[in-house]
Amino acid sequence: MDARDFLLAHAHDHESAYRDFRWPELDQFNWALDWFDQIASGLRAHQTALWVVDESGQDTKLTFKHLSQRSSQVANYFRSLGVDAATA
């Protein structure tokens, strides 16, 4: 979140943002736990996170909260099958 906060703080100062931005060094990263769950528990929970438009033009909008809930369901399903995320 530090990298995101840095970019938001420098949103109107492209030169500084470009010059001083550093990618975080992560030992591991989990999109569900480290991104969607964090946002889904905050003010942006009901903001559109994913907007899918198929070939027919039908669209589906999914919120951060919805993606967080679905990823938990999938994780629990895999856990019920004996899949261990630490070794997968």
N, C-alpha and C positions, 0 to 999 in steps of 0.2 A: 504494500500500500504506500510505502514511502516514495517509490518512483512515480506512482500516480499522483500523489499529493504534490510532489515537486513539479510535475508537468502542469497541474492545475494552477499552482501558484505562479507559474511563468507563462500562462496561456497567452498573454499579450506581449511577451518578450521573447520572440522566436530565437534571437541570437543567443541569449543566455540559456534558454532551454536546450538548444542544439549543442552549445559548447559544454555545458556543465552536467547534462544528463548522464547518468551511469545506470546501466542495467543492473538489477539486483543479482547477487550471487546466491543461488539457492542450491542446497543439497538435494532437495526434492520439492516438487510442486504438484499439487492436486487441484485441478480446476474446480471441482465440486466443493471441496472443503476450503480452499484458500481464496476462491473468488466468488462463486455463486452464493455459497452459504453466508459469506460475510456481507455481501450486498443485499441478499434476501432478508437479512435480519435488521436492515436499516431503513432509511427513508426512501430508498429506491426500490423497495421490494416489489411494488406493483408497476414499475417501469418496464417497458418492452426491452427484453434482452435479446430475443431472437425473432426475426420476422421472415417467414418462409412464404414464398410465392411459387406455386407450381405452374406447370406448363399451361394449364387452363386459365390461369389468372386468379385462382382461388388462393386466398392468403390466410395464414395462421400466425398469430402473434402470441408469443410466450413470454411471461414475465420472469424476472429473476427468481421470485418466490416459487413459481411453477417449476422452473428448471431445477431449483434446489430440492423441491419435494420429489420430483421424478428421479433425480440422481440418487437420492436416499432410498427410494423404492428399488432401483436397480441394484444398488450396493447391497441392500438387505437380501435381495433374491440371490445374488452371487454368494453371499455369506451363507445362506441356507443350503447352498450346493457344496459348501466346504471350501470355497475359494478364499484364500487369505491374501488380502491386498498387499501385505508386506512382502509376500513371495511371488505375487503374480507378475 
